[in-house]
């Protein structure tokens, strides 16, 4: 269960219409806002006066917004638009019928897998809000990517770029494997095999 200290708890319902009227949204995303989201609640405010950490150089406050959904899927562009047009650092807790996921926007959208709400957790790591935010990015963006988490010498941006390269390589390998299985011409099959071996070697290097 996602919980922070009592002082950080807010629990304030934010009227949807008043909320999205302050955003610049396309008609399509505005419609998704209405059809996908049942309720928005500001669950927590993390700041020096609510948790025992110092103010950061870049981060002075982190807000946890709960988005309760009307259905099992949502248009994630809603989150991207909210985050890009808000001066605060935002963590989104997305809820639907006892399940939930965490999401944040850091140059692009990152989100965890869906899981029971009781299993959702975020650890406050660090002595100032800059490091707390970095810790949240790590916990959400690097879920199930233990090899990348081991590269503590790299910055978060460097690890995110590394993760993107790994994801692109994995998708390309899967695509070539499908093509190779269906290819019947020996020459083309060998060409695909050669490219596959090169990509797999590159993937091994990225994962090391």
Secondary structure, DSSP 8 states (H G I E B T S, - for coil): -----GGGEEEEEE-HHHHHHTS---HHHHHHHHHHEEEEEEEEEESTTTSS-B--SS-S-EEEEEEEESSS---THHHHHHHHT-SSEEEEEEEETTEEEEEEESSSEEE---EEGGG------SSBHHHHHHHHHHHHHTTT-HHHHT-TTS-HHHHHHHHHHHHHHHHHHHHHHHHHHH---HHHHHHHHHHHHHHHHHHHHHH-
